[in-house]
Amino acid sequence: MSDNTARIRTIFRTKTSKALNRMEDPRDALDDSYEQQVKLLHQVRDAVAEVATAKKRIELQGEEMGARYARLGAQAREAMEQGREDLARAALERRAALESQVGKLQAQHDSLQKQMSQLQERERRLAEQIAAFRIEKETMKATYSASEAQVRANEAVAGIGANMNDIGVSLDRARDRVAQMQARAQATDELLSSGALQDLTAAPDADIERQLAELASRADIERQLQAMKSDGTDGSGTGGPGDSSSGWLSIGQAPPTP
């Protein structure tokens, strides 16, 4: 249970580490910063376009009011030429009121022109900063990628990859199991040999027969040794080199009775 728990914890730590590495990847952070700056530049450009549009409307309105201003002046002169001083006065009064409106329109135009100039300057500087940041961003990303590849290569060569902890735990568990199985196999062999562990597949009383066979084998060896001491033969009861090819059938058989 403890081995499984340790293995699960190791796997969890490894996966968590990989997830955090992906979340903290500086390349993603650099790309996000670049996108935010580009969005800001688009907003500034949109603002410049809106101010330019408003300025253009004022210019069109000013041109219309200027044309009316000139027309009222011409009407006042024409009225005086025709002896209509009252009409000339009315035209001049309207032109005076229009002149006041034109003055306010000119102030608005000047304010928009100043605002647009400021926005255009900010747009220019921001575009330059973004261009410089983009170069630095790509350089940093390339450096990080190269360093990451170098680290992976070094880890692969050194055998300390990210999954080596899991491999080490699995290898230790496998070694323990192999050692346990070997010890169990040796122990069961010894128990079977000593008769302490009964072989259920063997015939009844097989243990007695096995022990008697061992005693007979030892007695036969002692007999052969005594025969060799007595007449100098091999004590096997078999013939010599001149025997027929079927002589092997007599190997292990009792010698003929004289």
C-alpha positions, 0 to 999 in steps of 0.5 A, spaced: 500 500 500 505 504 501 509 503 495 502 504 491 501 511 495 508 513 493 508 511 486 501 515 486 504 521 489 510 521 484 505 521 478 501 527 481 507 531 483 510 530 476 503 532 472 502 538 477 509 540 475 508 539 468 502 543 468 505 549 472 511 549 467 506 550 462 502 555 466 509 559 467 512 558 460 515 565 459 513 564 451 506 565 453 507 571 457 511 574 452 506 573 447 500 575 451 504 582 453 505 583 445 498 582 444 495 587 449 500 592 446 497 591 439 490 591 442 492 598 445 495 600 439 489 599 435 485 603 440 489 609 439 488 608 432 481 608 433 481 614 437 485 618 432 480 616 427 474 618 431 478 625 432 479 626 425 472 624 423 470 629 428 475 634 426 472 633 419 465 634 420 467 641 424 471 643 418 465 641 413 460 645 418 465 651 418 466 651 410 458 652 410 458 657 415 463 661 412 460 661 405 453 663 409 458 669 412 460 671 405 453 671 403 450 675 408 456 680 407 454 680 400 447 681 401 448 687 406 452 691 400 447 689 395 441 692 400 445 698 401 446 699 394 439 699 393 437 703 399 435 698 403 439 700 410 434 696 414 435 689 410 443 691 410 442 692 418 439 685 418 444 681 414 450 684 418 446 682 425 445 675 422 453 675 420 455 678 427 451 672 430 454 667 425 461 670 427 460 668 434 458 661 432 464 660 427 469 662 433 466 657 437 467 652 432 474 654 430 476 653 438 473 646 437 477 645 431 483 647 434 482 643 440 481 637 436 487 638 432 491 638 438 488 632 441 489 628 434 496 631 434 497 628 441 494 621 439 498 621 433 505 622 437 503 617 442 501 612 436 508 613 433 511 612 439 507 606 441 508 603 434 516 604 435 515 600 442 511 595 440 516 593 434 522 593 439 518 589 444 517 584 438 524 583 436 526 582 444 520 577 445 522 573 439 529 573 441 527 571 448 523 566 446 528 563 441 533 563 447 528 560 451 527 554 446 534 553 445 535 552 452 529 548 454 532 543 448 539 543 451 536 541 458 532 536 455 538 533 451 542 533 457 537 530 461 536 525 456 544 523 456 544 523 463 538 519 464 535 524 469 528 525 465 522 527 468 519 520 468 526 517 471 522 518 478 517 513 476 522 509 472 526 508 479 520 506 483 517 501 478 524 498 478 525 498 485 519 494 486 520 489 480 527 488 484 523 487 490 518 482 487 524 478 483 528 477 490 522 475 493 520 470 488 527 467 488 527 466 495 520 463 495 522 458 490 528 456 493 524 455 500 519 451 496 525 447 493 528 445 500 521 444 503 519 439 497 526 435 498 526 435 505 519 432 505 516 438 509 512 440 504 507 435 501 507 434 493 499 433 492 501 431 485 505 425 487 503 418 488 501 416 495 507 414 499 512 417 494 516 420 499 518 413 502 519 410 495 524 416 493 527 415 500 528 407 498 531 409 491 536 414 494 538 408 499 538 403 493 542 408 489 547 409 495 548 401 496 549 400 488 555 405 488 558 402 495 557 395 491 561 398 485 566 401 489 567 394 493 567 390 486 573 395 483 577 394 489 576 386 489 578 385 481 580 392 478 573 392 474 569 398 473 564 394 477 558 395 473 557 388 470 557 390 463 562 388 457 568 391 455 569 395 448 568 388 444 560 388 446 555 389 441 551 395 440 546 393 444 550 393 450 547 399 452 541 395 454 545 392 460 547 399 463 544 399 470 542 392 470 544 387 476 550 383 473 549 376 471 549 371 477 555 366 476 
